[in-house]
Amino acid sequence: MKTYWDSSALVAAVWEPGLKARLQRERGLTRPHALAETFSALTGNPETRIDADSAAAVVKNLSASLAFIDLSAGNYWSFGKRQKVGGSRGAGT
């Protein structure tokens, strides 16, 4: 089984060497859009902001340890239906 890395985990891997080492060792899965979200977080957060060229290099480096998947609209609807049955909710609900 591979670990799914969302953008928050990818951003954390930038600042936490142990987490980045885990990503490189285990490899993982993510959606292509997670790279855009990671870039946005790295260049937009005033507390940890890095310049766009550096952020692009960091994201490219992270992507070397990832395999990419994407979900269809049907996959999303199926997931949402299962979560409703299980009682899961999103933030603020």
Distance bins in CASP14 RR format, pairs under 12 A and 6 or more apart:
PFRMAT RR
TARGET T0000
AUTHOR 0000-0000-0000
RMODE 2
METHOD distances of the structure
MODEL  1
1 26 0 0 0 0 0 1 0 0 0 0 0
1 27 0 0 0 0 0 1 0 0 0 0 0
1 28 0 0 0 0 1 0 0 0 0 0 0
1 29 0 0 0 0 1 0 0 0 0 0 0
2 23 0 0 0 0 0 1 0 0 0 0 0
2 26 1 0 0 1 0 0 0 0 0 0 0
2 27 1 0 0 1 0 0 0 0 0 0 0
2 28 1 0 1 0 0 0 0 0 0 0 0
2 29 1 0 1 0 0 0 0 0 0 0 0
2 30 0 0 0 0 1 0 0 0 0 0 0
2 65 0 0 0 0 0 1 0 0 0 0 0
2 66 0 0 0 0 1 0 0 0 0 0 0
2 67 1 0 0 1 0 0 0 0 0 0 0
2 68 0 0 0 0 0 1 0 0 0 0 0
2 69 0 0 0 0 1 0 0 0 0 0 0
3 9 0 0 0 0 1 0 0 0 0 0 0
3 10 0 0 0 0 0 1 0 0 0 0 0
3 13 0 0 0 0 0 1 0 0 0 0 0
3 19 0 0 0 0 0 1 0 0 0 0 0
3 22 0 0 0 0 1 0 0 0 0 0 0
3 23 0 0 0 0 1 0 0 0 0 0 0
3 25 0 0 0 0 0 1 0 0 0 0 0
3 26 1 0 0 1 0 0 0 0 0 0 0
3 27 0 0 0 0 1 0 0 0 0 0 0
3 28 1 0 1 0 0 0 0 0 0 0 0
3 29 1 0 0 1 0 0 0 0 0 0 0
3 30 0 0 0 0 1 0 0 0 0 0 0
3 65 0 0 0 0 0 1 0 0 0 0 0
3 66 0 0 0 0 0 1 0 0 0 0 0
3 67 0 0 0 0 0 1 0 0 0 0 0
4 10 0 0 0 0 0 1 0 0 0 0 0
4 23 0 0 0 0 0 1 0 0 0 0 0
4 26 0 0 0 0 0 1 0 0 0 0 0
4 27 0 0 0 0 0 1 0 0 0 0 0
4 28 1 0 0 1 0 0 0 0 0 0 0
4 29 1 0 1 0 0 0 0 0 0 0 0
4 30 1 0 0 1 0 0 0 0 0 0 0
4 31 0 0 0 0 1 0 0 0 0 0 0
4 34 0 0 0 0 1 0 0 0 0 0 0
4 66 0 0 0 0 1 0 0 0 0 0 0
4 67 0 0 0 0 0 1 0 0 0 0 0
4 68 0 0 0 0 0 1 0 0 0 0 0
4 69 0 0 0 0 1 0 0 0 0 0 0
4 71 0 0 0 0 0 1 0 0 0 0 0
5 11 0 0 0 0 0 1 0 0 0 0 0
5 12 0 0 0 0 1 0 0 0 0 0 0
5 13 1 0 0 1 0 0 0 0 0 0 0
5 14 0 0 0 0 0 1 0 0 0 0 0
5 19 0 0 0 0 1 0 0 0 0 0 0
5 20 0 0 0 0 0 1 0 0 0 0 0
5 22 0 0 0 0 1 0 0 0 0 0 0
5 23 1 0 0 1 0 0 0 0 0 0 0
5 24 0 0 0 0 0 1 0 0 0 0 0
5 26 0 0 0 0 1 0 0 0 0 0 0
5 27 0 0 0 0 1 0 0 0 0 0 0
5 28 1 0 1 0 0 0 0 0 0 0 0
5 29 1 0 0 1 0 0 0 0 0 0 0
5 30 1 0 1 0 0 0 0 0 0 0 0
5 31 0 0 0 0 1 0 0 0 0 0 0
5 34 1 0 0 1 0 0 0 0 0 0 0
5 35 0 0 0 0 0 1 0 0 0 0 0
5 37 0 0 0 0 0 1 0 0 0 0 0
5 38 0 0 0 0 1 0 0 0 0 0 0
5 62 0 0 0 0 1 0 0 0 0 0 0
5 63 0 0 0 0 0 1 0 0 0 0 0
5 65 0 0 0 0 1 0 0 0 0 0 0
5 66 1 0 0 1 0 0 0 0 0 0 0
5 67 0 0 0 0 0 1 0 0 0 0 0
5 68 0 0 0 0 0 1 0 0 0 0 0
5 69 0 0 0 0 0 1 0 0 0 0 0
6 12 0 0 0 0 1 0 0 0 0 0 0
6 13 0 0 0 0 0 1 0 0 0 0 0
6 28 0 0 0 0 0 1 0 0 0 0 0
6 29 0 0 0 0 0 1 0 0 0 0 0
6 30 1 0 0 1 0 0 0 0 0 0 0
6 31 0 0 0 0 1 0 0 0 0 0 0
6 33 0 0 0 0 0 1 0 0 0 0 0
6 34 1 0 1 0 0 0 0 0 0 0 0
6 35 0 0 0 0 0 1 0 0 0 0 0
6 37 0 0 0 0 1 0 0 0 0 0 0
6 38 0 0 0 0 1 0 0 0 0 0 0
6 41 0 0 0 0 0 1 0 0 0 0 0
6 66 0 0 0 0 0 1 0 0 0 0 0
7 13 0 0 0 0 0 1 0 0 0 0 0
7 14 0 0 0 0 0 1 0 0 0 0 0
7 30 0 0 0 0 1 0 0 0 0 0 0
7 31 0 0 0 0 1 0 0 0 0 0 0
7 32 0 0 0 0 0 1 0 0 0 0 0
7 33 0 0 0 0 1 0 0 0 0 0 0
7 34 1 0 1 0 0 0 0 0 0 0 0
7 35 0 0 0 0 1 0 0 0 0 0 0
7 36 0 0 0 0 1 0 0 0 0 0 0
7 37 1 1 0 0 0 0 0 0 0 0 0
7 38 1 0 1 0 0 0 0 0 0 0 0
7 39 0 0 0 0 1 0 0 0 0 0 0
7 40 0 0 0 0 1 0 0 0 0 0 0
7 41 1 0 0 1 0 0 0 0 0 0 0
7 42 0 0 0 0 1 0 0 0 0 0 0
7 59 0 0 0 0 0 1 0 0 0 0 0
7 62 0 0 0 0 0 1 0 0 0 0 0
7 66 0 0 0 0 0 1 0 0 0 0 0
8 14 0 0 0 0 0 1 0 0 0 0 0
8 15 0 0 0 0 0 1 0 0 0 0 0
8 16 0 0 0 0 0 1 0 0 0 0 0
8 19 0 0 0 0 0 1 0 0 0 0 0
8 30 0 0 0 0 0 1 0 0 0 0 0
8 34 0 0 0 0 1 0 0 0 0 0 0
8 37 0 0 0 0 1 0 0 0 0 0 0
8 38 0 0 0 0 1 0 0 0 0 0 0
8 40 0 0 0 0 0 1 0 0 0 0 0
8 41 1 0 0 1 0 0 0 0 0 0 0
8 42 0 0 0 0 0 1 0 0 0 0 0
8 45 0 0 0 0 0 1 0 0 0 0 0
9 15 0 0 0 0 0 1 0 0 0 0 0
9 16 0 0 0 0 1 0 0 0 0 0 0
9 19 1 0 0 1 0 0 0 0 0 0 0
9 20 0 0 0 0 0 1 0 0 0 0 0
9 22 0 0 0 0 1 0 0 0 0 0 0
9 23 0 0 0 0 1 0 0 0 0 0 0
9 26 0 0 0 0 0 1 0 0 0 0 0
9 28 0 0 0 0 1 0 0 0 0 0 0
9 29 0 0 0 0 0 1 0 0 0 0 0
9 30 0 0 0 0 1 0 0 0 0 0 0
9 34 0 0 0 0 1 0 0 0 0 0 0
9 37 0 0 0 0 0 1 0 0 0 0 0
9 38 0 0 0 0 1 0 0 0 0 0 0
9 41 0 0 0 0 0 1 0 0 0 0 0
9 62 0 0 0 0 0 1 0 0 0 0 0
9 65 0 0 0 0 0 1 0 0 0 0 0
9 66 0 0 0 0 0 1 0 0 0 0 0
10 16 0 0 0 0 0 1 0 0 0 0 0
10 19 0 0 0 0 1 0 0 0 0 0 0
10 20 0 0 0 0 1 0 0 0 0 0 0
10 22 0 0 0 0 0 1 0 0 0 0 0
10 23 1 0 0 1 0 0 0 0 0 0 0
10 28 0 0 0 0 0 1 0 0 0 0 0
10 29 0 0 0 0 0 1 0 0 0 0 0
10 30 1 0 0 1 0 0 0 0 0 0 0
10 31 0 0 0 0 0 1 0 0 0 0 0
10 33 0 0 0 0 0 1 0 0 0 0 0
10 34 1 0 0 1 0 0 0 0 0 0 0
10 35 1 0 0 1 0 0 0 0 0 0 0
10 36 0 0 0 0 0 1 0 0 0 0 0
10 37 0 0 0 0 1 0 0 0 0 0 0
10 38 1 0 1 0 0 0 0 0 0 0 0
10 39 0 0 0 0 1 0 0 0 0 0 0
10 40 0 0 0 0 0 1 0 0 0 0 0
10 41 0 0 0 0 1 0 0 0 0 0 0
10 42 0 0 0 0 1 0 0 0 0 0 0
10 55 0 0 0 0 0 1 0 0 0 0 0
10 58 0 0 0 0 1 0 0 0 0 0 0
10 59 1 0 0 1 0 0 0 0 0 0 0
10 61 0 0 0 0 0 1 0 0 0 0 0
10 62 1 0 1 0 0 0 0 0 0 0 0
10 63 0 0 0 0 1 0 0 0 0 0 0
10 65 0 0 0 0 1 0 0 0 0 0 0
10 66 0 0 0 0 1 0 0 0 0 0 0
11 19 0 0 0 0 1 0 0 0 0 0 0
11 20 0 0 0 0 0 1 0 0 0 0 0
11 23 0 0 0 0 0 1 0 0 0 0 0
11 34 0 0 0 0 1 0 0 0 0 0 0
11 35 0 0 0 0 0 1 0 0 0 0 0
11 37 0 0 0 0 1 0 0 0 0 0 0
11 38 1 0 1 0 0 0 0 0 0 0 0
11 39 0 0 0 0 1 0 0 0 0 0 0
11 40 0 0 0 0 1 0 0 0 0 0 0
11 41 1 0 1 0 0 0 0 0 0 0 0
11 42 1 0 0 1 0 0 0 0 0 0 0
11 43 0 0 0 0 0 1 0 0 0 0 0
11 44 0 0 0 0 0 1 0 0 0 0 0
11 45 0 0 0 0 1 0 0 0 0 0 0
11 47 0 0 0 0 0 1 0 0 0 0 0
11 48 0 0 0 0 1 0 0 0 0 0 0
11 49 0 0 0 0 0 1 0 0 0 0 0
11 50 0 0 0 0 0 1 0 0 0 0 0
11 55 0 0 0 0 0 1 0 0 0 0 0
11 58 0 0 0 0 1 0 0 0 0 0 0
11 59 0 0 0 0 1 0 0 0 0 0 0
11 62 0 0 0 0 1 0 0 0 0 0 0
12 18 0 0 0 0 1 0 0 0 0 0 0
12 19 1 0 1 0 0 0 0 0 0 0 0
12 20 0 0 0 0 1 0 0 0 0 0 0
12 22 0 0 0 0 0 1 0 0 0 0 0
12 23 0 0 0 0 1 0 0 0 0 0 0
12 38 0 0 0 0 0 1 0 0 0 0 0
12 41 0 0 0 0 1 0 0 0 0 0 0
12 42 0 0 0 0 0 1 0 0 0 0 0
12 48 0 0 0 0 0 1 0 0 0 0 0
12 62 0 0 0 0 0 1 0 0 0 0 0
13 19 1 0 1 0 0 0 0 0 0 0 0
13 20 1 0 1 0 0 0 0 0 0 0 0
13 21 0 0 0 0 1 0 0 0 0 0 0
13 22 1 0 0 1 0 0 0 0 0 0 0
13 23 1 0 1 0 0 0 0 0 0 0 0
13 24 0 0 0 0 1 0 0 0 0 0 0
13 25 0 0 0 0 0 1 0 0 0 0 0
13 26 0 0 0 0 0 1 0 0 0 0 0
13 28 0 0 0 0 0 1 0 0 0 0 0
13 30 0 0 0 0 0 1 0 0 0 0 0
13 34 0 0 0 0 0 1 0 0 0 0 0
13 38 0 0 0 0 1 0 0 0 0 0 0
13 41 0 0 0 0 0 1 0 0 0 0 0
13 42 0 0 0 0 0 1 0 0 0 0 0
13 58 0 0 0 0 1 0 0 0 0 0 0
13 59 0 0 0 0 0 1 0 0 0 0 0
13 61 0 0 0 0 1 0 0 0 0 0 0
13 62 1 0 0 1 0 0 0 0 0 0 0
13 63 0 0 0 0 0 1 0 0 0 0 0
13 65 0 0 0 0 1 0 0 0 0 0 0
13 66 0 0 0 0 0 1 0 0 0 0 0
14 20 1 0 0 1 0 0 0 0 0 0 0
14 23 0 0 0 0 0 1 0 0 0 0 0
14 38 1 0 0 1 0 0 0 0 0 0 0
14 39 0 0 0 0 0 1 0 0 0 0 0
14 41 0 0 0 0 1 0 0 0 0 0 0
14 42 1 0 0 1 0 0 0 0 0 0 0
14 43 0 0 0 0 0 1 0 0 0 0 0
14 45 0 0 0 0 0 1 0 0 0 0 0
14 48 0 0 0 0 1 0 0 0 0 0 0
14 50 0 0 0 0 1 0 0 0 0 0 0
14 54 0 0 0 0 0 1 0 0 0 0 0
14 55 0 0 0 0 1 0 0 0 0 0 0
14 57 0 0 0 0 0 1 0 0 0 0 0
14 58 1 0 1 0 0 0 0 0 0 0 0
14 59 0 0 0 0 1 0 0 0 0 0 0
14 61 0 0 0 0 1 0 0 0 0 0 0
14 62 1 0 0 1 0 0 0 0 0 0 0
15 38 0 0 0 0 0 1 0 0 0 0 0
15 41 0 0 0 0 0 1 0 0 0 0 0
15 42 0 0 0 0 1 0 0 0 0 0 0
15 45 0 0 0 0 0 1 0 0 0 0 0
15 47 0 0 0 0 0 1 0 0 0 0 0
15 48 1 0 0 1 0 0 0 0 0 0 0
15 50 0 0 0 0 0 1 0 0 0 0 0
15 58 0 0 0 0 0 1 0 0 0 0 0
16 22 0 0 0 0 1 0 0 0 0 0 0
16 23 0 0 0 0 0 1 0 0 0 0 0
17 23 0 0 0 0 0 1 0 0 0 0 0
17 24 0 0 0 0 0 1 0 0 0 0 0
18 24 0 0 0 0 1 0 0 0 0 0 0
18 25 0 0 0 0 1 0 0 0 0 0 0
18 26 0 0 0 0 0 1 0 0 0 0 0
19 25 0 0 0 0 0 1 0 0 0 0 0
19 26 0 0 0 0 0 1 0 0 0 0 0
19 62 0 0 0 0 0 1 0 0 0 0 0
19 65 0 0 0 0 0 1 0 0 0 0 0
20 26 0 0 0 0 0 1 0 0 0 0 0
20 58 0 0 0 0 1 0 0 0 0 0 0
20 61 0 0 0 0 1 0 0 0 0 0 0
20 62 1 0 0 1 0 0 0 0 0 0 0
20 64 0 0 0 0 0 1 0 0 0 0 0
20 65 0 0 0 0 1 0 0 0 0 0 0
21 65 0 0 0 0 0 1 0 0 0 0 0
22 28 0 0 0 0 1 0 0 0 0 0 0
22 65 0 0 0 0 1 0 0 0 0 0 0
23 29 0 0 0 0 0 1 0 0 0 0 0
23 30 0 0 0 0 1 0 0 0 0 0 0
23 38 0 0 0 0 0 1 0 0 0 0 0
23 61 0 0 0 0 0 1 0 0 0 0 0
23 62 1 0 0 1 0 0 0 0 0 0 0
23 63 0 0 0 0 0 1 0 0 0 0 0
23 64 0 0 0 0 1 0 0 0 0 0 0
23 65 1 0 1 0 0 0 0 0 0 0 0
23 66 1 0 0 1 0 0 0 0 0 0 0
23 67 0 0 0 0 0 1 0 0 0 0 0
24 61 0 0 0 0 1 0 0 0 0 0 0
24 62 0 0 0 0 1 0 0 0 0 0 0
24 63 0 0 0 0 0 1 0 0 0 0 0
24 64 0 0 0 0 1 0 0 0 0 0 0
24 65 1 0 1 0 0 0 0 0 0 0 0
24 66 0 0 0 0 0 1 0 0 0 0 0
25 65 0 0 0 0 1 0 0 0 0 0 0
26 65 0 0 0 0 1 0 0 0 0 0 0
26 66 0 0 0 0 0 1 0 0 0 0 0
26 67 0 0 0 0 0 1 0 0 0 0 0
27 62 0 0 0 0 0 1 0 0 0 0 0
27 63 0 0 0 0 0 1 0 0 0 0 0
27 64 0 0 0 0 1 0 0 0 0 0 0
27 65 1 0 1 0 0 0 0 0 0 0 0
27 66 1 0 0 1 0 0 0 0 0 0 0
27 67 1 0 0 1 0 0 0 0 0 0 0
27 68 0 0 0 0 0 1 0 0 0 0 0
28 34 0 0 0 0 0 1 0 0 0 0 0
28 62 0 0 0 0 0 1 0 0 0 0 0
28 63 0 0 0 0 0 1 0 0 0 0 0
28 64 0 0 0 0 0 1 0 0 0 0 0
28 65 1 0 0 1 0 0 0 0 0 0 0
28 66 1 0 1 0 0 0 0 0 0 0 0
28 67 1 0 0 1 0 0 0 0 0 0 0
28 68 0 0 0 0 1 0 0 0 0 0 0
28 69 0 0 0 0 1 0 0 0 0 0 0
29 63 0 0 0 0 0 1 0 0 0 0 0
29 65 0 0 0 0 0 1 0 0 0 0 0
29 66 1 0 0 1 0 0 0 0 0 0 0
29 67 1 0 1 0 0 0 0 0 0 0 0
29 68 1 0 0 1 0 0 0 0 0 0 0
29 69 1 0 1 0 0 0 0 0 0 0 0
29 70 0 0 0 0 0 1 0 0 0 0 0
29 71 0 0 0 0 0 1 0 0 0 0 0
30 36 0 0 0 0 0 1 0 0 0 0 0
30 37 0 0 0 0 1 0 0 0 0 0 0
30 38 0 0 0 0 1 0 0 0 0 0 0
30 59 0 0 0 0 0 1 0 0 0 0 0
30 62 0 0 0 0 1 0 0 0 0 0 0
30 63 0 0 0 0 1 0 0 0 0 0 0
30 65 0 0 0 0 1 0 0 0 0 0 0
30 66 1 0 1 0 0 0 0 0 0 0 0
30 67 1 0 0 1 0 0 0 0 0 0 0
30 68 1 0 0 1 0 0 0 0 0 0 0
30 69 1 0 0 1 0 0 0 0 0 0 0
30 70 0 0 0 0 1 0 0 0 0 0 0
30 71 0 0 0 0 0 1 0 0 0 0 0
31 37 0 0 0 0 1 0 0 0 0 0 0
31 38 0 0 0 0 0 1 0 0 0 0 0
31 63 0 0 0 0 0 1 0 0 0 0 0
31 66 0 0 0 0 1 0 0 0 0 0 0
31 67 0 0 0 0 0 1 0 0 0 0 0
31 68 1 0 0 1 0 0 0 0 0 0 0
31 69 1 0 0 1 0 0 0 0 0 0 0
31 70 1 0 1 0 0 0 0 0 0 0 0
31 71 1 0 0 1 0 0 0 0 0 0 0
31 72 0 0 0 0 0 1 0 0 0 0 0
31 75 0 0 0 0 0 1 0 0 0 0 0
31 76 0 0 0 0 0 1 0 0 0 0 0
32 38 0 0 0 0 0 1 0 0 0 0 0
32 39 0 0 0 0 0 1 0 0 0 0 0
32 59 0 0 0 0 0 1 0 0 0 0 0
32 63 0 0 0 0 1 0 0 0 0 0 0
32 66 0 0 0 0 1 0 0 0 0 0 0
32 67 0 0 0 0 0 1 0 0 0 0 0
32 68 1 0 1 0 0 0 0 0 0 0 0
32 69 0 0 0 0 1 0 0 0 0 0 0
32 70 1 0 0 1 0 0 0 0 0 0 0
32 71 0 0 0 0 0 1 0 0 0 0 0
33 39 0 0 0 0 0 1 0 0 0 0 0
33 40 0 0 0 0 0 1 0 0 0 0 0
33 68 0 0 0 0 1 0 0 0 0 0 0
33 69 0 0 0 0 0 1 0 0 0 0 0
33 70 1 0 0 1 0 0 0 0 0 0 0
33 71 0 0 0 0 0 1 0 0 0 0 0
34 40 0 0 0 0 0 1 0 0 0 0 0
34 41 0 0 0 0 0 1 0 0 0 0 0
34 59 0 0 0 0 1 0 0 0 0 0 0
34 62 0 0 0 0 1 0 0 0 0 0 0
34 63 0 0 0 0 1 0 0 0 0 0 0
34 66 0 0 0 0 1 0 0 0 0 0 0
34 67 0 0 0 0 0 1 0 0 0 0 0
34 68 0 0 0 0 1 0 0 0 0 0 0
34 69 0 0 0 0 0 1 0 0 0 0 0
34 70 0 0 0 0 0 1 0 0 0 0 0
34 71 0 0 0 0 0 1 0 0 0 0 0
35 41 0 0 0 0 0 1 0 0 0 0 0
35 42 0 0 0 0 0 1 0 0 0 0 0
35 55 0 0 0 0 0 1 0 0 0 0 0
35 56 0 0 0 0 1 0 0 0 0 0 0
35 58 0 0 0 0 0 1 0 0 0 0 0
35 59 1 0 1 0 0 0 0 0 0 0 0
35 60 0 0 0 0 1 0 0 0 0 0 0
35 61 0 0 0 0 0 1 0 0 0 0 0
35 62 1 0 0 1 0 0 0 0 0 0 0
35 63 1 0 1 0 0 0 0 0 0 0 0
35 64 0 0 0 0 0 1 0 0 0 0 0
35 66 0 0 0 0 1 0 0 0 0 0 0
35 68 0 0 0 0 1 0 0 0 0 0 0
35 70 0 0 0 0 0 1 0 0 0 0 0
36 42 0 0 0 0 0 1 0 0 0 0 0
36 43 0 0 0 0 0 1 0 0 0 0 0
36 55 0 0 0 0 0 1 0 0 0 0 0
36 56 0 0 0 0 0 1 0 0 0 0 0
36 59 0 0 0 0 1 0 0 0 0 0 0
36 63 0 0 0 0 0 1 0 0 0 0 0
37 43 0 0 0 0 0 1 0 0 0 0 0
37 44 0 0 0 0 0 1 0 0 0 0 0
37 45 0 0 0 0 0 1 0 0 0 0 0
37 55 0 0 0 0 0 1 0 0 0 0 0
37 59 0 0 0 0 1 0 0 0 0 0 0
37 62 0 0 0 0 0 1 0 0 0 0 0
38 44 0 0 0 0 0 1 0 0 0 0 0
38 45 0 0 0 0 0 1 0 0 0 0 0
38 48 0 0 0 0 0 1 0 0 0 0 0
38 50 0 0 0 0 0 1 0 0 0 0 0
38 55 0 0 0 0 1 0 0 0 0 0 0
38 56 0 0 0 0 0 1 0 0 0 0 0
38 58 0 0 0 0 1 0 0 0 0 0 0
38 59 1 0 1 0 0 0 0 0 0 0 0
38 60 0 0 0 0 0 1 0 0 0 0 0
38 61 0 0 0 0 0 1 0 0 0 0 0
38 62 1 0 0 1 0 0 0 0 0 0 0
38 63 0 0 0 0 1 0 0 0 0 0 0
38 66 0 0 0 0 0 1 0 0 0 0 0
39 45 0 0 0 0 0 1 0 0 0 0 0
39 49 0 0 0 0 0 1 0 0 0 0 0
39 50 0 0 0 0 1 0 0 0 0 0 0
39 51 0 0 0 0 0 1 0 0 0 0 0
39 52 1 0 0 1 0 0 0 0 0 0 0
39 53 0 0 0 0 0 1 0 0 0 0 0
39 54 0 0 0 0 0 1 0 0 0 0 0
39 55 1 0 1 0 0 0 0 0 0 0 0
39 56 1 0 0 1 0 0 0 0 0 0 0
39 57 0 0 0 0 0 1 0 0 0 0 0
39 58 0 0 0 0 1 0 0 0 0 0 0
39 59 1 0 1 0 0 0 0 0 0 0 0
39 60 0 0 0 0 1 0 0 0 0 0 0
39 62 0 0 0 0 0 1 0 0 0 0 0
39 63 0 0 0 0 0 1 0 0 0 0 0
40 49 0 0 0 0 0 1 0 0 0 0 0
40 50 0 0 0 0 0 1 0 0 0 0 0
40 52 0 0 0 0 0 1 0 0 0 0 0
40 55 0 0 0 0 1 0 0 0 0 0 0
40 56 0 0 0 0 0 1 0 0 0 0 0
40 59 0 0 0 0 0 1 0 0 0 0 0
41 47 0 0 0 0 0 1 0 0 0 0 0
41 48 0 0 0 0 1 0 0 0 0 0 0
41 49 0 0 0 0 1 0 0 0 0 0 0
41 50 0 0 0 0 0 1 0 0 0 0 0
41 55 0 0 0 0 1 0 0 0 0 0 0
41 58 0 0 0 0 0 1 0 0 0 0 0
41 59 0 0 0 0 0 1 0 0 0 0 0
41 62 0 0 0 0 0 1 0 0 0 0 0
42 48 1 0 0 1 0 0 0 0 0 0 0
42 49 1 0 0 1 0 0 0 0 0 0 0
42 50 1 0 1 0 0 0 0 0 0 0 0
42 51 0 0 0 0 1 0 0 0 0 0 0
42 52 0 0 0 0 1 0 0 0 0 0 0
42 53 0 0 0 0 0 1 0 0 0 0 0
42 54 1 0 0 1 0 0 0 0 0 0 0
42 55 1 0 1 0 0 0 0 0 0 0 0
42 56 0 0 0 0 1 0 0 0 0 0 0
42 57 0 0 0 0 0 1 0 0 0 0 0
42 58 1 0 0 1 0 0 0 0 0 0 0
42 59 1 0 0 1 0 0 0 0 0 0 0
42 60 0 0 0 0 0 1 0 0 0 0 0
42 61 0 0 0 0 0 1 0 0 0 0 0
42 62 0 0 0 0 0 1 0 0 0 0 0
43 49 1 0 0 1 0 0 0 0 0 0 0
43 50 1 0 0 1 0 0 0 0 0 0 0
43 51 1 0 0 1 0 0 0 0 0 0 0
43 52 1 0 1 0 0 0 0 0 0 0 0
43 53 0 0 0 0 1 0 0 0 0 0 0
43 54 0 0 0 0 1 0 0 0 0 0 0
43 55 1 0 1 0 0 0 0 0 0 0 0
43 56 0 0 0 0 1 0 0 0 0 0 0
43 58 0 0 0 0 0 1 0 0 0 0 0
43 59 0 0 0 0 1 0 0 0 0 0 0
44 50 0 0 0 0 1 0 0 0 0 0 0
44 51 0 0 0 0 0 1 0 0 0 0 0
44 52 0 0 0 0 1 0 0 0 0 0 0
44 55 0 0 0 0 1 0 0 0 0 0 0
45 55 0 0 0 0 0 1 0 0 0 0 0
48 54 0 0 0 0 0 1 0 0 0 0 0
48 55 0 0 0 0 0 1 0 0 0 0 0
48 58 0 0 0 0 0 1 0 0 0 0 0
49 55 0 0 0 0 1 0 0 0 0 0 0
50 56 0 0 0 0 1 0 0 0 0 0 0
50 57 0 0 0 0 1 0 0 0 0 0 0
50 58 1 0 0 1 0 0 0 0 0 0 0
50 59 0 0 0 0 0 1 0 0 0 0 0
51 57 0 0 0 0 1 0 0 0 0 0 0
51 58 0 0 0 0 0 1 0 0 0 0 0
52 58 0 0 0 0 0 1 0 0 0 0 0
52 59 0 0 0 0 0 1 0 0 0 0 0
53 59 0 0 0 0 0 1 0 0 0 0 0
53 60 0 0 0 0 0 1 0 0 0 0 0
54 60 0 0 0 0 0 1 0 0 0 0 0
54 61 0 0 0 0 0 1 0 0 0 0 0
55 61 0 0 0 0 0 1 0 0 0 0 0
55 62 0 0 0 0 0 1 0 0 0 0 0
56 62 0 0 0 0 0 1 0 0 0 0 0
56 63 0 0 0 0 0 1 0 0 0 0 0
57 63 0 0 0 0 0 1 0 0 0 0 0
57 64 0 0 0 0 0 1 0 0 0 0 0
58 64 0 0 0 0 0 1 0 0 0 0 0
59 65 0 0 0 0 0 1 0 0 0 0 0
59 66 0 0 0 0 0 1 0 0 0 0 0
60 66 0 0 0 0 0 1 0 0 0 0 0
62 68 0 0 0 0 0 1 0 0 0 0 0
69 75 0 0 0 0 1 0 0 0 0 0 0
70 76 0 0 0 0 0 1 0 0 0 0 0
71 77 0 0 0 0 1 0 0 0 0 0 0
71 78 0 0 0 0 1 0 0 0 0 0 0
71 79 1 0 0 1 0 0 0 0 0 0 0
71 80 0 0 0 0 0 1 0 0 0 0 0
72 78 0 0 0 0 1 0 0 0 0 0 0
72 79 0 0 0 0 0 1 0 0 0 0 0
73 79 0 0 0 0 0 1 0 0 0 0 0
73 80 0 0 0 0 0 1 0 0 0 0 0
74 80 0 0 0 0 1 0 0 0 0 0 0
74 81 0 0 0 0 1 0 0 0 0 0 0
75 81 0 0 0 0 0 1 0 0 0 0 0
75 82 0 0 0 0 0 1 0 0 0 0 0
76 82 0 0 0 0 0 1 0 0 0 0 0
76 83 0 0 0 0 0 1 0 0 0 0 0
77 83 0 0 0 0 0 1 0 0 0 0 0
77 84 0 0 0 0 0 1 0 0 0 0 0
78 84 0 0 0 0 0 1 0 0 0 0 0
78 85 0 0 0 0 0 1 0 0 0 0 0
79 85 0 0 0 0 0 1 0 0 0 0 0
79 86 0 0 0 0 0 1 0 0 0 0 0
79 88 0 0 0 0 1 0 0 0 0 0 0
80 86 0 0 0 0 1 0 0 0 0 0 0
80 87 0 0 0 0 0 1 0 0 0 0 0
80 88 0 0 0 0 1 0 0 0 0 0 0
80 89 0 0 0 0 0 1 0 0 0 0 0
80 90 0 0 0 0 0 1 0 0 0 0 0
81 87 0 0 0 0 0 1 0 0 0 0 0
81 88 0 0 0 0 0 1 0 0 0 0 0
82 88 0 0 0 0 1 0 0 0 0 0 0
83 89 0 0 0 0 1 0 0 0 0 0 0
83 90 0 0 0 0 1 0 0 0 0 0 0
83 93 0 0 0 0 0 1 0 0 0 0 0
84 90 0 0 0 0 0 1 0 0 0 0 0
84 93 0 0 0 0 0 1 0 0 0 0 0
87 93 0 0 0 0 0 1 0 0 0 0 0
END
